[in-house]
Amino acid sequence: MISHISQIGVYVTDQDAALSFYTEKLGFEVRELQDGGDFKWIEVAPPGSPTTISLATKDFPVGTESKIGGFTDIAFETADIKALHETLSRRGVRFTVEPELQPYGKWFAAFVDQDDNEFFVFQPA
């Protein structure tokens, strides 16, 4: 049986810029960094998270240019969305949706990375 989601991918134009964004602005930690010259394999994650995000370039796999920018279908969770919004905004993260309470009882916000990949953040009710 499948035990958990191990990794998800986000396509970026510049892996070094993406690595800086995810580690310096979001506070993620580097879980894997393999530099093969023409190709880098980078995985980052929030501290303590079992799931990593691979920062893949548009060249791997071929034909993924259209996956850079836009909605990613990736949602993060936080215990304090207002504090997270304040911290990330101070670090230069651009929010596309400010924190707001949803009719179903959860707080919600959305932000983008350096390539305009959009992510959701939820705070449980």
N, C-alpha and C positions, 0 to 999 in steps of 0.2 A: 504494500500500500504506500501511497505517497504520504510523506510525513509533514512537509511544509514547502513553501515557496522559497527556493534557494537564491534565485537571482532574477532580476529584470533588467532590461536594457534601455538606455536612453541614447539616442543618436545625437552627436554633437559635431560642430565644424572644426573645433580646435580642442584636442584632448587636454593640453596644458592649461588653457583658459578655463575649461570645464572643471578640471581638478582643483584649480584655485577657487572657483565659485563654490563648489560643493564642500570643500574643506574649510576655507576661510570664512565664507559667508553663512553657510548652513551649519557648520560645525561637525560635519561628517568626518569619519576616520577612514584612512586608506586601509583596505583589507588586502588588496593585491595590486602590485605594480610591476609588470614584466615589460621591459623595453627590449624589443627585438630589432631595433634599428628602424626599419620602415614601418613597423607595426608595434603598437603598445597595447597591452591588456591592462585595463584599470578597473578595479572594483572599489566602491566606496559604500559606506553605510552609516546610519545614525549609530552612536555608541550603544552597544548592547543589542542591536537588532540582528536577528539571524539571517535576514534577507539583505542581499547586496544589490547595488545598482552598478551595472557595467557601463562605462562611458565609451561607447563605440563610435568610430568615425563613419562617415557616409560611405566609405570604401569597403566596409565590412559589415554585412555582406554587400556585394555589389548591388546597386539599384535602390539604396535606402535614402537617397537625397530628399525624397518627399516626406520622410519621417522626421525631419528636423524642423522644429517649431510647431506650435499648436498643442492641442490637448493630448496628454500622455496616458490618461486613464490611471494615473498613479496618485494615490491619496496617502498622506501621512497623518498621524495622530499626535496630539499634544495634550497635556493636562491643563495648559493655560494659554489659550489662543491669543489673548490680548498681549500678554508678555512676549510671546513668540513674535507677534506682529511688530511690536516695538523694537525688539532686538534685531530682527532681520531687516527692518526698514532702516535702522541706524547703520547697518552694514552695507546698505545700498541695494538690497533686494527689492524688486518692483512687484507690488501686489496689484493684481488685476481685479480682485474682489476683496474689499476690506472685510474684517471679521463681522459677521452678522449671525444672529440667532435665526435658525430655520424653523418653519412650522412644525417639523417633526421632532424638535427639541434639541438638536445638536447645533453647536456653533460651527461656522464654515468660513473659510477664506481661500483665496487662490493666489499663487504667485508664479513668476516665470524665471527661468535661468538665463544665462548669457546668450542662449540661442533662441529665446522665446518659447522653450518647451514649458507648458503650463502644468502645474501641480496643484492638487487640493490639499487642504489641511482641515482636519476635523477635531473638535473637542467634544468628547462624550457628554451626554446630558447629565 
